[in-house]
Amino acid sequence: MMESKDAVQVLQSFSDAVAKLAEGVSQSVVGVDAGRRGGSGVVWSKDGLILTASHVVGRSSDPVVLLSDGRRVSSKVVGRDEYSDVALLKVEAGELKAVERASAEGLRTGQFVLALARAFGPEAAVTSGVVTSPARSVRGWWGSAIEDAVVTDAKLNPGYSGGPLVDASGRMVGMNVAHFAGRGLAVPVGSLEDVAMKISKYGKVKTGFLGVVVEPLELPEKLAKGQEVGQRSGLLVREVEEGSPAKSAGVAIGDVLLRLGEVQATDEYELHKALSEGGIGRPASLWILRSEKLVELKVTPEERE
């Protein structure tokens, strides 16, 4: 059995290691002041690219960024993607310390993590926890959807959105965006890299557009188990926009979308994934259910404005 003195030394060593880890990472953590909104961000590149949550930026075009050295500098919004809840800012502040990035693919349930923020003053804030689910797709009430979200039990107080989630080595594994039902949610670093690259290149994330308003619909069992349909749910079309790709393809109110290309349209999240950048301007098969009959239409998604 470990003696009391030895136990104290172990706890002290662990405490010192966590404090040192937080101190090192905090140099890459910034505050983001967008007027009525506020949150945190992280230095993505040493030349001044700042990554934060889209909902932190809101509609601001020039949020103020609070750097780790206490400077408050104006920023320019390079671009934002509301769906993934990611925004990219640019500041002119000399060379900054960029956060070191890891791969969320190596995360395991039970792994120790730290969440950092700098939302309410010059000092960084930190909370800790463990990974409760390393890859869970989450659709948020805030209008975004996170594929392979990192779920932790770290308590994310107001202001933590946009800040980094790091592993025991101080490497960023995700960006914190929400706290719900006692769990913290973070966009995985792989998704962040993909979105940041697209925003840097295009100023946005290009997605396809059909021009329909839909809602999930559970299919009758006889149809769901039929060989032609073979899925339990689809998307009921409630509106079709005039002049849209869907209208040109012949989609009508009351149709049920089943598949776009090879992707089953079981919910709006799956349909959004099917409307990726690679499908814009390319004809694809759109399978619908109309009066209990399977119908194939040809549609060419356009780029969403």
C-alpha positions as CSV (number, residue, x, y, z in Angstrom):
1,M,0.0,0.0,0.0
2,M,1.3,3.4,-0.9
3,E,2.3,5.5,2.1
4,S,0.6,8.8,2.7
5,K,3.8,10.8,1.9
6,D,4.3,8.9,-1.4
7,A,0.7,9.5,-2.4
8,V,1.1,13.2,-1.8
9,Q,4.2,13.3,-4.0
10,V,2.4,11.5,-6.8
11,L,-0.5,13.9,-6.6
12,Q,1.8,16.9,-6.5
13,S,3.7,15.6,-9.5
14,F,0.5,15.2,-11.4
15,S,-0.7,18.6,-10.4
16,D,2.6,20.2,-11.4
17,A,2.4,18.4,-14.8
18,V,-1.1,19.6,-15.5
19,A,-0.3,23.2,-14.6
20,K,2.8,23.1,-16.8
21,L,0.8,21.7,-19.6
22,A,-1.9,24.3,-19.3
23,E,0.7,27.1,-19.1
24,G,2.3,25.9,-22.3
25,V,-0.9,25.6,-24.3
26,S,-2.3,28.9,-23.0
27,Q,0.2,30.8,-25.1
28,S,-1.8,29.7,-28.2
29,V,-5.2,30.5,-26.7
30,V,-6.9,33.8,-27.5
31,G,-10.1,35.6,-26.5
32,V,-12.6,36.6,-29.2
33,D,-14.8,39.7,-28.6
34,A,-17.5,40.1,-31.3
35,G,-19.5,42.7,-29.4
36,R,-22.6,41.0,-27.9
37,R,-20.9,37.7,-28.3
38,G,-17.7,36.4,-26.9
39,G,-15.6,33.3,-26.6
40,S,-12.2,31.9,-27.2
41,G,-10.0,30.9,-30.1
42,V,-6.7,29.3,-30.9
43,V,-3.7,30.4,-32.9
44,W,-3.9,28.1,-36.0
45,S,-0.7,29.4,-37.7
46,K,2.1,31.5,-36.6
47,D,1.4,34.2,-39.2
48,G,-1.9,35.1,-37.5
49,L,-4.6,32.7,-38.5
50,I,-7.0,32.3,-35.6
51,L,-9.6,29.4,-35.4
52,T,-12.7,29.9,-33.4
53,A,-16.4,28.8,-33.4
54,S,-18.7,30.4,-36.0
55,H,-21.4,31.1,-33.3
56,V,-18.8,33.1,-31.3
57,V,-18.1,35.4,-34.3
58,G,-21.8,35.8,-35.1
59,R,-22.3,38.4,-37.8
60,S,-19.3,40.5,-36.8
61,S,-16.8,41.2,-39.6
62,D,-14.0,42.5,-37.4
63,P,-14.0,40.8,-34.0
64,V,-11.3,41.9,-31.5
65,V,-8.8,39.2,-30.5
66,L,-7.2,39.2,-27.1
67,L,-3.7,37.6,-27.4
68,S,-1.9,35.8,-24.6
69,D,0.5,38.7,-24.1
70,G,-2.4,41.0,-23.3
71,R,-2.6,42.8,-26.6
72,R,-6.0,43.5,-28.1
73,V,-5.9,43.5,-31.9
74,S,-8.6,43.8,-34.6
75,S,-9.1,40.8,-36.9
76,K,-10.6,40.1,-40.3
77,V,-13.0,37.3,-40.8
78,V,-11.5,35.1,-43.6
79,G,-14.6,33.0,-43.7
80,R,-17.0,30.9,-41.7
81,D,-19.0,27.7,-42.0
82,E,-22.1,27.7,-39.9
83,Y,-22.8,24.0,-40.5
84,S,-19.6,22.8,-38.9
85,D,-19.5,25.8,-36.5
86,V,-16.0,26.9,-37.6
87,A,-14.7,30.4,-38.4
88,L,-11.2,31.5,-39.5
89,L,-9.9,34.9,-38.5
90,K,-6.7,36.8,-39.5
91,V,-4.7,39.2,-37.3
92,E,-1.6,41.2,-38.0
93,A,0.3,40.8,-34.8
94,G,3.8,39.5,-35.7
95,E,4.8,35.9,-35.2
96,L,2.5,34.0,-32.8
97,K,2.8,30.6,-31.2
98,A,0.6,28.2,-33.1
99,V,-1.0,25.3,-31.3
100,E,0.4,21.8,-31.9
101,R,-2.1,19.5,-33.5
102,A,-2.7,15.8,-33.0
103,S,-5.0,13.3,-34.7
104,A,-8.4,12.7,-33.1
105,E,-8.3,9.3,-34.7
106,G,-6.0,8.0,-31.9
107,L,-8.3,9.1,-29.1
108,R,-9.6,6.5,-26.7
109,T,-12.5,6.5,-24.3
110,G,-11.1,7.4,-20.9
111,Q,-8.2,9.5,-22.2
112,F,-7.3,12.6,-20.2
113,V,-8.0,16.0,-21.8
114,L,-7.8,19.7,-21.0
115,A,-10.2,22.4,-22.3
116,L,-8.8,25.9,-22.4
117,A,-10.4,29.4,-22.8
118,R,-9.5,33.1,-22.7
119,A,-12.9,34.8,-22.8
120,F,-13.1,37.0,-19.8
121,G,-9.7,38.7,-19.3
122,P,-6.0,38.3,-19.7
123,E,-5.7,35.0,-17.8
124,A,-6.5,31.7,-19.5
125,A,-9.0,29.4,-17.9
126,V,-8.8,25.6,-17.9
127,T,-11.0,22.6,-17.1
128,S,-10.2,18.9,-17.4
129,G,-12.0,15.6,-18.0
130,V,-11.8,12.4,-19.9
131,V,-13.1,11.4,-23.3
132,T,-16.4,9.7,-23.0
133,S,-16.9,9.1,-26.8
134,P,-14.1,9.7,-29.3
135,A,-16.3,9.9,-32.4
136,R,-20.0,10.5,-32.3
137,S,-22.0,12.4,-34.9
138,V,-24.0,15.2,-33.3
139,R,-26.7,17.5,-34.7
140,G,-26.8,20.6,-32.6
141,W,-29.7,22.9,-31.6
142,W,-27.4,25.8,-32.7
143,G,-27.8,24.9,-36.4
144,S,-24.6,22.9,-36.9
145,A,-23.7,19.3,-37.2
146,I,-20.5,17.7,-36.1
147,E,-19.3,14.5,-37.7
148,D,-17.2,12.4,-35.4
149,A,-17.5,14.9,-32.5
150,V,-15.2,14.4,-29.5
151,V,-17.4,14.1,-26.4
152,T,-15.9,14.6,-22.9
153,D,-17.1,15.1,-19.4
154,A,-15.0,18.4,-19.1
155,K,-17.4,21.1,-17.9
156,L,-17.4,23.9,-20.5
157,N,-18.5,27.2,-18.9
158,P,-19.7,30.1,-21.1
159,G,-16.7,31.5,-23.0
160,Y,-15.1,28.1,-23.7
161,S,-16.6,27.8,-27.2
162,G,-13.8,28.2,-29.8
163,G,-11.0,27.2,-27.4
164,P,-8.9,24.1,-27.8
165,L,-9.3,20.6,-26.4
166,V,-5.8,19.1,-25.9
167,D,-4.4,15.7,-24.9
168,A,-1.9,15.0,-22.2
169,S,0.9,16.1,-24.6
170,G,-0.6,19.5,-25.2
171,R,-1.6,18.7,-28.7
172,M,-5.0,20.0,-29.9
173,V,-7.5,17.2,-30.7
174,G,-10.6,19.3,-31.1
175,M,-12.2,22.7,-30.8
176,N,-14.8,23.1,-28.0
177,V,-18.2,24.3,-29.3
178,A,-20.9,23.4,-26.7
179,H,-21.8,21.8,-23.4
180,F,-25.0,19.8,-23.3
181,A,-26.4,17.3,-20.9
182,G,-23.3,17.3,-18.8
183,R,-21.0,16.6,-21.7
184,G,-18.6,18.8,-23.7
185,L,-18.7,18.7,-27.5
186,A,-15.7,19.4,-29.7
187,V,-15.1,19.5,-33.5
188,P,-12.3,17.0,-34.2
189,V,-9.0,18.3,-35.4
190,G,-9.3,16.4,-38.7
191,S,-12.5,18.3,-39.6
192,L,-11.0,21.5,-38.5
193,E,-8.0,21.1,-40.8
194,D,-10.3,20.3,-43.7
195,V,-12.6,23.3,-43.1
196,A,-9.8,25.7,-42.4
197,M,-8.1,24.6,-45.7
198,K,-11.3,25.2,-47.7
199,I,-12.0,28.6,-46.0
200,S,-8.4,29.7,-46.7
201,K,-8.8,28.7,-50.3
202,Y,-12.3,29.8,-51.1
203,G,-13.4,32.0,-48.1
204,K,-16.1,29.5,-47.4
205,V,-16.9,25.8,-47.5
206,K,-18.5,25.0,-50.8
207,T,-21.7,22.9,-50.5
208,G,-24.3,21.7,-53.0
209,F,-27.9,23.0,-53.2
210,L,-31.1,21.2,-54.2
211,G,-33.7,23.8,-53.3
212,V,-36.0,21.8,-51.1
213,V,-37.4,22.1,-47.6
214,V,-37.7,18.6,-46.1
215,E,-38.5,16.8,-42.9
216,P,-37.7,13.3,-41.7
217,L,-40.3,10.7,-42.4
218,E,-40.4,7.1,-41.1
219,L,-41.6,4.8,-43.9
220,P,-44.3,2.2,-43.5
221,E,-42.8,-1.2,-42.7
222,K,-44.0,-2.8,-45.9
223,L,-42.0,-0.2,-47.9
224,A,-39.0,-0.1,-45.6
225,K,-38.5,-3.9,-45.9
226,G,-39.2,-4.0,-49.6
227,Q,-36.3,-4.8,-52.0
228,E,-36.8,-1.5,-53.9
229,V,-36.7,0.8,-51.0
230,G,-34.7,-1.0,-48.3
231,Q,-34.5,1.8,-45.7
232,R,-36.6,2.8,-42.7
233,S,-36.8,6.5,-43.3
234,G,-36.6,9.3,-45.9
235,L,-37.1,13.0,-46.3
236,L,-40.6,14.3,-47.1
237,V,-40.5,17.3,-49.4
238,R,-42.6,20.2,-48.1
239,E,-41.4,22.9,-50.4
240,V,-39.6,23.1,-53.8
241,E,-37.9,26.4,-54.7
242,E,-38.7,27.8,-58.1
243,G,-35.8,27.7,-60.5
244,S,-33.9,25.3,-58.3
245,P,-32.1,22.1,-59.3
246,A,-34.8,20.1,-57.6
247,K,-37.5,21.9,-59.5
248,S,-35.7,21.3,-62.8
249,A,-35.3,17.6,-62.0
250,G,-39.1,17.2,-61.4
251,V,-39.2,17.0,-57.6
252,A,-42.7,17.8,-56.3
253,I,-44.2,18.5,-52.9
254,G,-45.1,15.2,-51.2
255,D,-42.3,13.3,-52.7
256,V,-40.0,11.4,-50.3
257,L,-36.3,11.6,-51.0
258,L,-34.6,8.3,-50.5
259,R,-31.1,8.5,-52.1
260,L,-28.8,11.0,-53.8
261,G,-26.2,9.1,-55.7
262,E,-25.0,6.3,-53.3
263,V,-26.0,8.1,-50.1
264,Q,-29.2,7.3,-48.3
265,A,-31.2,10.5,-47.4
266,T,-32.4,9.2,-44.1
267,D,-32.1,12.7,-42.5
268,E,-31.0,16.2,-43.3
269,Y,-27.5,15.5,-42.0
270,E,-27.0,12.7,-44.4
271,L,-28.4,14.7,-47.3
272,H,-25.9,17.5,-46.4
273,K,-23.0,15.1,-46.6
274,A,-24.2,13.9,-50.0
275,L,-24.2,17.5,-51.2
276,S,-20.5,17.8,-50.8
277,E,-18.2,20.0,-52.9
278,G,-17.3,17.2,-55.2
279,G,-20.9,16.8,-56.4
280,I,-21.5,20.4,-57.4
281,G,-22.3,20.7,-61.1
282,R,-22.3,16.9,-61.6
283,P,-25.5,15.1,-62.6
284,A,-26.6,12.4,-60.1
285,S,-29.4,10.0,-59.6
286,L,-32.1,11.2,-57.1
287,W,-34.3,8.3,-56.0
288,I,-37.7,9.4,-54.7
289,L,-40.8,7.6,-53.5
290,R,-43.9,9.0,-55.2
291,S,-47.3,7.4,-54.5
292,E,-45.5,4.3,-53.2
293,K,-43.6,3.9,-56.4
294,L,-39.8,4.2,-56.7
295,V,-38.8,6.9,-59.2
296,E,-35.4,7.9,-60.4
297,L,-34.8,11.5,-61.3
298,K,-31.6,13.2,-62.6
299,V,-30.5,16.2,-60.7
300,T,-27.4,18.5,-60.9
301,P,-26.7,20.2,-57.6
302,E,-25.6,23.8,-57.7
303,E,-23.3,25.6,-55.4
304,R,-25.1,27.1,-52.3
305,E,-24.9,30.9,-52.2
